[in-house]
Amino acid sequence: MRNDEKKMIMKRNIIWVIAVIVACVVLVLVKCLINVNAEGRESVVSEVNTNTDATKEVKSEDKTPEISKVRNICELATVECYFNNVAKSVKEPGTGLSHIGEKERKFWIKYQVKVTVAYDVSQVDMTQEGDEISIYLPDPIVSSSVVESSWNKDSYVISKDRWLQKNPITAEDQTKAVGDSCSMIEEEVRNNTALISSAEQQARALIENYISQMGKINNTEYKIKWITKDTVDTSDKDS
């Protein structure tokens, strides 16, 4: 019985030692986990604080409409249209002895012209008083250019010249004829109130959208006052 009791006592001691060791290991692991979680929480808090500071910096900036942005927008408010055109001209006989025998010559040049309705952005201006913004929008400028790909040898219709005393149609003659024809188209476009109004409405809509977006950032409802050449001329007459 004594041997059995000794064995039982030894087993109990061994079990006790193992339990103590396991308990120590558990305590060490728990402590490590607590430290890791604490470090993780500190890292998250640090990141949140950094983002908050960045947000404060963004909010503290003066986000108001800028004239440079308005002018950039006006560059986008461009209306382009294409016309199939024919430049017609007559080359009269020259004067003087050296031109005796020359004949009148007619010529046509078929081509395509691109007409652009745009703004001189350097003339666009903006002033601001509180939540009221005044924008000066000048009259749009009409310009034209020949579509080079539309011009080839088949574009010309030229009357015959005399065999001896010739009256040649020069490059200058052609350039002048096309230039005069383009000027006529430009004038027609300037008188096309629907087309000019379309360019103006497009510019206003883009600018109003930009200012509206800036107002949302600032929590401000801006009031826009449009100033045109007509309103300026009227105020000058009244004064």
BAFI-3210 file (N, C-alpha, C; in Angstrom, 3 decimals, decimal comma, padded with zeros to 6 digits):
// residues 239
n [1|2|3|4|5|6|7|8|9|10|11|12|13|14|15|16|17|18|19|20|21|22|23|24|25|26|27|28|29|30|31|32|33|34|35|36|37|38|39|40|41|42|43|44|45|46|47|48|49|50|51|52|53|54|55|56|57|58|59|60|61|62|63|64|65|66|67|68|69|70|71|72|73|74|75|76|77|78|79|80|81|82|83|84|85|86|87|88|89|90|91|92|93|94|95|96|97|98|99|100|101|102|103|104|105|106|107|108|109|110|111|112|113|114|115|116|117|118|119|120|121|122|123|124|125|126|127|128|129|130|131|132|133|134|135|136|137|138|139|140|141|142|143|144|145|146|147|148|149|150|151|152|153|154|155|156|157|158|159|160|161|162|163|164|165|166|167|168|169|170|171|172|173|174|175|176|177|178|179|180|181|182|183|184|185|186|187|188|189|190|191|192|193|194|195|196|197|198|199|200|201|202|203|204|205|206|207|208|209|210|211|212|213|214|215|216|217|218|219|220|221|222|223|224|225|226|227|228|229|230|231|232|233|234|235|236|237|238|239]
n.u [000,829|002,006|003,733|001,891|000,662|002,782|003,156|000,748|000,995|003,175|002,123|000,143|001,741|003,122|001,011|000,171|002,428|002,445|000,000|000,558|002,560|001,138|-000,731|000,952|001,920|-000,468|-001,106|001,026|000,533|-001,975|-001,287|000,405|-001,419|-003,099|-001,334|-000,793|-003,345|-003,767|-001,743|-002,656|-005,090|-004,118|-002,778|-004,884|-006,323|-004,428|-004,345|-006,957|-006,943|-005,098|-006,442|-008,571|-007,292|-006,463|-008,922|-009,821|-007,967|-008,673|-011,271|-010,703|-009,570|-009,970|-012,491|-013,685|-015,417|-013,343|-011,852|-010,115|-010,922|-013,482|-012,873|-011,531|-013,669|-015,207|-013,668|-014,312|-016,892|-017,605|-018,943|-019,139|-019,575|-020,201|-019,923|-020,774|-019,364|-019,137|-016,804|-017,009|-015,684|-014,415|-011,933|-010,782|-009,721|-006,402|-005,098|-003,590|-000,931|000,419|-001,505|-003,294|-005,718|-006,312|-008,728|-011,790|-012,041|-013,720|-014,083|-014,737|-014,598|-014,947|-015,456|-015,131|-016,043|-015,175|-016,877|-016,460|-017,808|-016,903|-015,394|-013,517|-011,506|-009,954|-011,399|-013,454|-014,861|-015,058|-016,630|-017,003|-019,175|-019,759|-022,238|-023,016|-022,355|-020,973|-020,801|-019,123|-019,848|-018,601|-019,560|-019,761|-017,123|-016,922|-015,364|-013,624|-012,404|-010,803|-011,521|-008,988|-008,848|-010,999|-010,385|-009,315|-008,021|-010,320|-011,915|-011,972|-013,454|-012,904|-012,973|-011,982|-008,810|-007,276|-005,296|-002,968|-002,612|-002,619|-004,570|-003,841|-005,036|-004,116|-002,527|-002,971|-005,318|-007,120|-006,962|-007,972|-010,602|-011,652|-011,319|-013,025|-015,438|-015,601|-015,786|-018,330|-019,874|-019,278|-020,479|-023,135|-023,482|-023,112|-025,406|-027,209|-029,259|-030,168|-028,073|-025,960|-027,136|-027,272|-024,576|-024,085|-025,897|-024,875|-022,375|-023,181|-024,614|-022,611|-020,923|-022,670|-023,145|-020,596|-020,256|-022,370|-021,508|-019,289|-020,632|-021,945|-019,796|-019,035|-021,291|-022,950|-025,291|-024,955|-025,655|-026,077|-025,224|-025,616|-023,667|-023,617|-022,460|-024,496|-025,857|-023,847|-023,446|-025,942|-025,946|-023,890|-025,020|-027,107|-025,723]
n.v [-001,204|001,112|001,648|002,092|004,382|006,169|006,309|007,497|009,960|011,024|011,174|013,090|015,283|015,623|016,239|018,622|020,264|020,345|021,658|024,140|025,038|025,156|027,109|029,324|029,607|030,225|032,675|034,236|034,239|035,511|038,039|038,883|039,003|041,023|043,214|043,323|043,925|046,389|047,916|047,832|049,234|051,742|052,396|052,625|054,769|056,768|056,964|057,855|060,340|061,635|061,718|063,324|065,744|066,305|066,644|068,926|070,740|070,818|071,846|074,286|075,695|078,317|077,931|079,245|080,434|080,779|083,081|082,145|079,515|079,931|081,151|079,057|077,333|078,757|078,425|075,855|076,116|076,082|076,373|074,538|074,389|073,072|073,904|073,316|074,892|077,255|079,123|081,840|083,660|086,299|086,838|089,690|091,151|092,437|095,836|098,136|098,098|095,646|093,850|093,596|091,883|089,990|087,858|087,847|085,776|083,205|081,530|078,801|077,534|074,694|073,760|072,809|074,476|075,246|076,697|078,519|079,318|081,100|082,256|085,148|084,584|086,209|088,475|087,822|088,365|088,512|089,364|089,410|089,774|088,949|086,544|087,092|086,960|088,501|088,207|088,981|088,475|088,518|089,301|086,474|085,322|084,949|082,810|081,349|078,519|076,741|073,399|071,365|068,789|068,694|069,935|069,607|068,651|068,353|070,297|072,595|074,710|076,117|078,625|078,490|079,642|082,023|081,058|082,403|085,173|085,136|085,053|084,389|082,542|083,127|081,907|083,817|084,971|082,873|082,517|084,969|084,823|082,631|083,624|085,887|084,572|083,035|085,086|086,027|083,877|083,869|086,269|085,630|083,701|085,256|086,744|084,826|084,350|082,216|080,353|081,823|082,381|079,785|079,201|081,069|080,217|077,715|078,352|079,781|077,797|075,919|077,474|078,180|075,656|075,030|077,047|076,387|073,892|074,710|076,178|074,149|072,959|074,989|075,341|077,391|079,398|080,691|083,719|084,573|087,160|088,190|089,932|091,635|092,863|094,460|095,265|096,710|098,783|100,004|100,942|102,776|104,687|105,586|106,782]
n.w [000,000|000,647|-001,433|-003,460|-002,503|-002,619|-005,360|-006,145|-004,894|-006,286|-008,854|-008,415|-007,771|-010,137|-011,858|-010,703|-011,125|-013,898|-014,326|-013,189|-014,931|-017,363|-016,673|-016,359|-018,966|-020,290|-019,083|-020,019|-022,797|-022,902|-021,975|-024,020|-026,159|-025,255|-025,336|-028,081|-029,145|-027,942|-029,125|-031,768|-031,538|-030,861|-033,197|-035,043|-033,965|-034,291|-037,080|-037,617|-036,358|-037,983|-040,460|-039,762|-039,268|-041,864|-043,110|-041,786|-042,802|-045,511|-045,341|-044,291|-046,339|-048,723|-050,645|-053,206|-056,148|-059,048|-061,312|-063,248|-063,617|-064,615|-067,041|-068,292|-068,597|-070,431|-072,690|-073,337|-074,118|-076,962|-080,167|-083,099|-086,604|-089,883|-093,333|-096,693|-099,344|-102,075|-103,689|-105,734|-108,444|-110,555|-112,903|-114,080|-117,237|-117,555|-117,459|-119,765|-122,245|-122,230|-121,577|-123,557|-125,378|-123,515|-121,876|-120,030|-117,151|-115,487|-112,373|-110,145|-106,855|-105,032|-101,707|-098,203|-095,248|-091,911|-089,332|-086,400|-083,281|-080,629|-077,498|-076,561|-074,123|-072,546|-072,246|-070,608|-067,436|-063,803|-060,755|-057,196|-054,470|-051,391|-051,413|-053,956|-057,334|-060,102|-063,540|-066,450|-069,730|-072,847|-076,297|-078,439|-080,618|-084,097|-086,316|-089,142|-091,038|-093,677|-094,477|-095,003|-096,091|-097,759|-100,068|-103,274|-106,543|-107,989|-107,055|-108,473|-110,893|-113,855|-116,287|-119,768|-120,957|-123,251|-126,074|-126,809|-125,599|-122,373|-119,359|-116,465|-113,629|-110,471|-107,398|-105,469|-106,417|-106,033|-103,254|-102,348|-103,328|-101,873|-099,295|-099,298|-099,641|-097,299|-095,427|-095,985|-095,149|-092,417|-091,668|-092,121|-090,139|-087,845|-087,936|-087,433|-085,073|-083,520|-083,522|-082,350|-079,879|-078,897|-078,381|-076,342|-074,348|-073,814|-072,695|-070,403|-069,005|-068,374|-066,748|-064,664|-063,587|-062,603|-060,614|-058,969|-058,009|-056,518|-054,601|-053,190|-051,927|-050,210|-048,751|-049,600|-051,248|-054,188|-055,943|-059,256|-061,422|-064,626|-066,928|-069,923|-073,145|-074,086|-071,729|-070,514|-072,372|-072,174|-069,534|-069,690|-071,377|-069,778|-067,718]
ca.u [000,000|002,858|004,212|000,770|000,459|003,875|002,888|-000,351|001,513|004,028|001,237|-000,483|002,754|003,385|-000,167|000,215|003,490|001,979|-001,055|001,205|003,245|000,107|-001,284|001,935|001,923|-001,712|-000,985|001,944|-000,167|-003,010|-000,619|000,862|-002,587|-003,550|-000,402|-000,989|-004,605|-003,583|-000,974|-003,535|-006,032|-003,381|-002,501|-006,130|-006,608|-003,483|-004,781|-008,175|-006,565|-004,447|-007,469|-009,352|-006,516|-006,511|-010,254|-009,864|-007,209|-009,462|-012,388|-010,231|-009,173|-010,989|-012,995|-014,634|-015,262|-012,153|-011,997|-009,352|-011,759|-014,575|-012,328|-011,305|-014,976|-015,619|-012,953|-015,027|-018,206|-017,359|-019,863|-018,542|-020,489|-019,532|-020,712|-020,257|-019,431|-018,539|-016,285|-017,120|-014,979|-014,144|-010,633|-010,932|-008,491|-005,559|-005,098|-002,286|-000,553|000,860|-002,663|-004,204|-006,074|-006,712|-010,167|-012,339|-012,072|-014,520|-013,681|-015,430|-013,833|-015,817|-014,700|-015,891|-015,516|-015,570|-017,143|-016,375|-018,359|-016,183|-015,229|-012,198|-011,561|-009,286|-012,401|-014,397|-014,494|-015,930|-016,458|-017,821|-019,469|-020,512|-022,748|-023,436|-021,266|-021,276|-019,948|-019,223|-019,677|-018,600|-020,176|-018,887|-016,395|-017,144|-014,206|-013,786|-011,197|-011,084|-011,177|-008,000|-009,125|-012,107|-009,883|-008,476|-008,029|-011,697|-012,649|-011,895|-014,149|-012,279|-013,218|-010,768|-008,034|-006,856|-004,083|-001,806|-002,559|-003,271|-004,941|-003,767|-005,630|-002,998|-002,852|-003,525|-006,713|-007,892|-007,006|-008,894|-011,967|-012,060|-011,406|-014,264|-016,571|-015,646|-016,271|-019,779|-020,467|-019,148|-021,506|-024,410|-023,545|-023,296|-026,805|-028,036|-029,444|-030,341|-026,760|-025,231|-027,786|-026,886|-023,233|-024,201|-026,573|-023,951|-021,379|-023,842|-024,961|-021,376|-020,450|-023,623|-022,914|-019,345|-020,493|-023,253|-020,679|-018,499|-021,557|-022,185|-018,606|-019,015|-022,620|-023,375|-026,115|-024,512|-026,562|-025,288|-025,724|-024,954|-023,427|-023,252|-022,107|-025,710|-026,133|-022,794|-023,749|-027,113|-025,569|-023,075|-025,917|-027,857|-024,850]
ca.v [000,000|002,301|001,944|002,689|005,764|006,994|006,543|008,450|011,285|011,483|011,573|014,372|016,342|015,868|016,941|019,986|021,008|020,590|022,674|025,435|025,437|025,547|028,389|030,381|029,809|030,918|034,072|034,917|034,431|036,524|039,350|039,251|039,384|042,343|044,228|043,453|044,639|047,786|048,588|047,977|050,327|053,016|052,687|053,079|056,106|057,682|057,199|058,654|061,717|062,211|062,025|064,454|066,957|066,589|067,168|070,305|071,578|071,017|072,727|075,630|076,399|079,227|077,341|080,146|080,416|081,464|083,599|081,289|078,350|080,416|081,355|077,731|076,804|079,450|077,814|074,629|076,483|076,424|075,752|074,385|073,902|072,910|074,306|073,078|076,230|077,470|080,476|082,240|084,912|086,632|087,486|090,660|091,374|093,507|097,094|098,484|097,466|094,256|092,985|093,625|090,547|089,089|087,665|087,645|084,364|082,890|080,278|078,377|076,609|074,001|073,360|072,776|075,442|075,064|077,971|078,361|080,388|080,943|083,472|085,661|084,371|087,312|089,509|087,345|088,923|088,105|090,022|088,754|090,469|088,002|085,412|087,567|086,899|089,151|087,669|089,673|087,567|089,313|088,673|085,432|085,649|084,000|082,658|080,235|077,950|075,768|072,004|071,072|067,500|068,856|070,720|068,816|069,147|068,358|071,409|073,782|074,840|077,329|078,840|078,353|080,844|082,120|080,295|083,284|086,150|084,457|085,788|083,268|082,665|082,856|081,450|084,970|085,105|081,822|082,812|086,091|084,359|081,808|084,511|086,681|083,663|082,709|086,274|086,083|082,851|084,353|087,296|084,924|083,060|086,320|087,151|083,679|084,546|080,921|079,748|082,633|082,147|078,442|079,302|081,808|079,372|076,652|078,931|080,097|076,556|075,338|078,330|078,037|074,357|075,143|077,865|075,596|072,886|075,424|076,531|072,958|072,776|076,052|075,492|078,748|079,484|081,882|084,367|084,979|088,287|088,175|091,241|091,501|094,115|095,283|095,884|097,721|099,936|100,674|101,669|103,915|105,712|106,151|107,648]
ca.w [000,000|000,708|-002,792|-004,212|-002,030|-003,146|-006,766|-006,226|-004,511|-007,373|-009,947|-008,066|-007,874|-011,557|-012,408|-010,169|-011,819|-015,279|-014,267|-012,948|-016,172|-018,332|-016,233|-016,675|-020,416|-020,632|-018,655|-020,929|-024,068|-022,705|-021,868|-025,362|-026,946|-024,784|-025,848|-029,524|-029,373|-027,524|-030,170|-032,923|-031,290|-030,920|-034,599|-035,654|-033,445|-034,909|-038,441|-037,573|-036,036|-039,164|-041,455|-039,260|-039,523|-043,304|-043,401|-041,310|-043,704|-046,720|-045,042|-043,956|-047,541|-049,255|-051,883|-053,854|-057,611|-059,535|-062,663|-064,161|-063,927|-065,463|-068,383|-068,871|-068,985|-071,653|-073,805|-073,698|-074,673|-078,361|-081,124|-084,413|-087,638|-091,172|-094,487|-098,042|-099,938|-103,388|-103,869|-107,134|-108,705|-111,955|-113,109|-115,164|-118,016|-117,058|-118,220|-120,313|-123,515|-122,035|-121,303|-124,696|-125,873|-122,415|-121,744|-118,673|-116,785|-114,303|-111,716|-108,937|-106,006|-104,073|-100,513|-096,945|-094,288|-090,517|-088,650|-084,952|-082,439|-079,362|-076,691|-076,199|-072,667|-071,843|-072,017|-069,591|-066,128|-062,703|-059,463|-056,168|-053,226|-050,568|-052,184|-055,272|-058,305|-061,373|-064,597|-067,731|-070,852|-074,086|-077,464|-079,001|-081,837|-085,188|-087,197|-090,068|-091,627|-094,723|-094,178|-096,045|-096,739|-098,721|-101,186|-104,173|-107,936|-108,497|-106,448|-109,328|-112,183|-114,388|-117,721|-120,581|-121,250|-124,637|-126,346|-126,875|-124,493|-121,255|-118,133|-115,518|-112,290|-109,572|-106,038|-104,765|-106,858|-105,372|-101,810|-102,138|-103,581|-100,730|-098,130|-099,412|-099,449|-095,866|-094,709|-096,162|-094,279|-091,041|-091,456|-092,022|-088,819|-086,841|-088,003|-087,053|-083,622|-082,850|-083,341|-081,370|-078,585|-078,461|-077,793|-075,083|-073,368|-073,435|-071,784|-069,128|-068,308|-067,827|-065,651|-063,555|-062,967|-061,833|-059,420|-058,105|-057,335|-055,500|-053,529|-052,373|-051,083|-049,195|-048,140|-049,953|-052,454|-054,898|-056,892|-060,420|-062,206|-065,917|-067,537|-071,325|-073,808|-074,171|-070,428|-070,278|-073,233|-071,646|-068,318|-070,099|-071,891|-068,662|-066,921]
c.u [000,859|003,374|003,120|000,533|001,541|003,629|001,782|000,121|002,352|003,174|000,591|000,495|003,033|002,248|-000,178|001,250|003,053|000,925|-000,469|001,872|002,231|-000,486|-000,349|001,947|000,686|-001,639|-000,090|001,259|-001,221|-002,403|-000,156|-000,298|-003,106|-002,667|-000,599|-002,256|-004,486|-002,818|-001,831|-004,508|-005,341|-003,099|-003,739|-006,465|-005,701|-003,909|-006,020|-007,855|-005,924|-005,464|-008,313|-008,626|-006,563|-007,850|-010,376|-009,129|-007,994|-010,590|-011,936|-009,803|-010,338|-011,434|-014,079|-014,414|-014,077|-012,357|-011,247|-010,162|-012,906|-014,074|-012,033|-012,605|-015,444|-014,890|-013,646|-016,360|-018,040|-018,328|-019,184|-019,585|-019,754|-020,491|-020,001|-020,449|-018,785|-018,105|-016,304|-016,411|-014,749|-012,794|-010,752|-009,624|-007,686|-005,650|-003,684|-001,965|-000,215|-000,307|-003,672|-004,458|-006,453|-008,229|-010,568|-012,405|-012,861|-014,002|-014,490|-014,509|-014,789|-014,969|-015,642|-015,228|-016,051|-015,712|-017,202|-016,952|-017,774|-016,038|-013,756|-012,121|-010,868|-010,263|-013,436|-013,939|-015,508|-015,590|-017,401|-017,960|-020,358|-020,940|-023,267|-022,240|-021,737|-020,280|-020,200|-018,893|-019,731|-019,349|-019,228|-018,275|-016,627|-015,908|-014,409|-012,428|-011,597|-010,667|-010,271|-008,317|-010,226|-011,651|-008,946|-008,614|-009,433|-012,528|-012,753|-012,755|-013,701|-012,570|-011,893|-010,114|-007,709|-005,503|-002,838|-001,730|-003,346|-003,551|-004,980|-004,446|-004,578|-003,486|-003,448|-004,996|-007,603|-008,054|-007,987|-010,348|-012,487|-012,227|-012,685|-015,486|-016,726|-016,177|-017,786|-020,475|-020,411|-020,227|-022,888|-024,571|-023,766|-024,758|-027,766|-028,208|-029,585|-028,999|-025,940|-025,806|-027,426|-025,517|-023,287|-024,842|-025,671|-022,914|-022,000|-024,141|-023,733|-020,867|-021,365|-023,424|-021,655|-019,573|-021,413|-022,462|-019,823|-019,382|-021,851|-021,009|-018,616|-020,314|-023,161|-024,198|-025,785|-025,604|-025,712|-025,986|-024,921|-024,862|-022,962|-022,895|-023,316|-026,001|-025,096|-023,067|-024,942|-026,778|-024,724|-023,952|-026,688|-027,022|-024,477]
c.v [001,247|002,684|002,605|004,133|006,683|007,326|007,570|009,868|011,870|011,961|012,913|015,527|016,706|016,672|018,388|020,836|021,352|021,694|024,067|025,950|025,921|026,903|029,535|030,691|030,585|032,383|034,870|035,209|035,521|037,913|039,835|039,720|040,753|043,441|044,459|044,236|046,110|048,556|048,816|049,107|051,671|053,399|053,223|054,495|057,134|058,001|058,080|060,114|062,395|062,606|063,219|065,768|067,326|067,177|068,618|071,232|071,859|072,001|074,155|076,414|077,241|078,728|078,236|080,075|081,270|081,897|082,725|080,069|078,760|080,611|080,027|077,107|077,454|078,903|076,544|074,939|076,982|075,659|075,718|073,860|073,927|073,265|073,856|074,366|076,240|078,926|080,800|083,568|085,074|087,325|088,390|090,763|092,523|094,748|097,396|097,669|095,990|093,301|092,988|092,189|089,576|089,002|087,517|086,144|084,185|081,586|080,071|077,439|076,010|073,518|073,302|073,722|075,121|076,439|077,718|079,588|080,185|082,292|083,851|085,636|085,483|088,443|089,103|087,834|088,480|088,905|089,353|089,651|089,565|086,814|085,832|087,642|087,524|088,661|088,438|088,688|088,387|088,600|087,609|085,891|084,546|083,980|081,437|079,756|076,882|074,377|071,513|069,782|067,599|069,538|069,846|069,353|069,192|069,513|072,612|073,633|076,176|077,426|078,817|079,707|080,870|081,448|081,177|084,213|085,609|085,423|084,756|083,579|082,202|082,324|082,588|085,184|084,092|082,104|083,926|085,644|083,542|082,671|085,335|085,812|083,286|083,883|086,386|085,054|083,301|085,384|086,655|084,276|084,105|086,773|086,022|083,707|083,225|080,277|080,505|082,418|080,780|078,456|080,000|080,939|078,238|077,161|079,211|078,831|075,923|076,144|078,194|076,706|074,380|075,910|077,134|074,542|073,525|075,809|075,354|072,691|073,763|076,170|076,905|078,693|080,797|082,398|084,929|086,116|088,335|089,593|091,001|092,867|095,048|095,983|096,952|098,972|100,717|101,508|102,886|105,057|106,390|107,106|108,903]
c.w [000,000|-000,676|-003,631|-003,802|-002,580|-004,615|-006,952|-005,932|-005,645|-008,556|-009,674|-008,223|-009,343|-012,200|-011,950|-010,891|-013,245|-015,305|-014,076|-014,226|-017,210|-017,982|-016,568|-018,165|-020,852|-020,270|-019,587|-022,261|-023,982|-022,672|-023,237|-026,244|-026,553|-025,329|-027,347|-029,832|-029,020|-028,575|-031,414|-032,741|-031,372|-032,365|-035,305|-035,229|-034,100|-036,332|-038,494|-037,299|-037,238|-040,216|-041,043|-039,512|-040,996|-043,697|-042,964|-042,255|-044,980|-046,477|-044,793|-045,198|-048,074|-050,614|-052,471|-055,361|-058,064|-060,982|-063,663|-064,575|-064,857|-066,897|-069,070|-069,357|-070,288|-072,878|-074,282|-074,385|-076,101|-079,252|-082,489|-085,391|-088,982|-092,309|-095,763|-098,821|-101,322|-103,476|-105,358|-107,336|-110,200|-112,013|-114,341|-115,951|-117,423|-117,931|-118,692|-121,548|-123,344|-121,825|-122,446|-125,174|-124,764|-122,343|-120,275|-118,380|-115,482|-113,693|-110,439|-108,168|-104,983|-102,896|-099,310|-095,953|-092,891|-089,872|-087,146|-084,253|-081,045|-078,673|-076,569|-074,674|-071,891|-071,527|-070,969|-068,224|-065,069|-061,457|-058,467|-054,949|-052,387|-051,393|-053,561|-056,208|-059,617|-062,420|-065,887|-068,847|-072,141|-075,205|-078,020|-080,320|-082,863|-086,080|-088,086|-090,575|-092,638|-094,245|-095,309|-096,801|-097,795|-100,005|-102,024|-105,598|-108,532|-107,936|-107,380|-110,580|-112,768|-115,876|-118,477|-120,820|-122,736|-124,831|-126,311|-125,660|-123,303|-120,102|-116,997|-114,178|-111,290|-108,221|-105,220|-105,130|-106,136|-103,878|-101,515|-102,317|-102,401|-099,489|-098,134|-099,143|-097,973|-095,057|-094,816|-095,259|-092,818|-090,733|-091,328|-090,647|-087,733|-086,799|-087,659|-085,528|-082,881|-082,563|-082,300|-079,983|-078,026|-077,803|-076,437|-074,000|-072,899|-072,436|-070,421|-068,325|-067,665|-066,635|-064,441|-062,833|-062,103|-060,534|-058,442|-057,331|-056,240|-054,323|-052,624|-051,447|-049,929|-048,405|-048,361|-051,238|-053,169|-055,833|-058,027|-061,156|-063,508|-066,485|-068,968|-071,906|-073,883|-072,851|-070,104|-071,098|-072,696|-070,413|-068,649|-070,616|-070,768|-067,823|-067,703]
res [m|r|n|d|e|k|k|m|i|m|k|r|n|i|i|w|v|i|a|v|i|v|a|c|v|v|l|v|l|v|k|c|l|i|n|v|n|a|e|g|r|e|s|v|v|s|e|v|n|t|n|t|d|a|t|k|e|v|k|s|e|d|k|t|p|e|i|s|k|v|r|n|i|c|e|l|a|t|v|e|c|y|f|n|n|v|a|k|s|v|k|e|p|g|t|g|l|s|h|i|g|e|k|e|r|k|f|w|i|k|y|q|v|k|v|t|v|a|y|d|v|s|q|v|d|m|t|q|e|g|d|e|i|s|i|y|l|p|d|p|i|v|s|s|s|v|v|e|s|s|w|n|k|d|s|y|v|i|s|k|d|r|w|l|q|k|n|p|i|t|a|e|d|q|t|k|a|v|g|d|s|c|s|m|i|e|e|e|v|r|n|n|t|a|l|i|s|s|a|e|q|q|a|r|a|l|i|e|n|y|i|s|q|m|g|k|i|n|n|t|e|y|k|i|k|w|i|t|k|d|t|v|d|t|s|d|k|d|s]
***
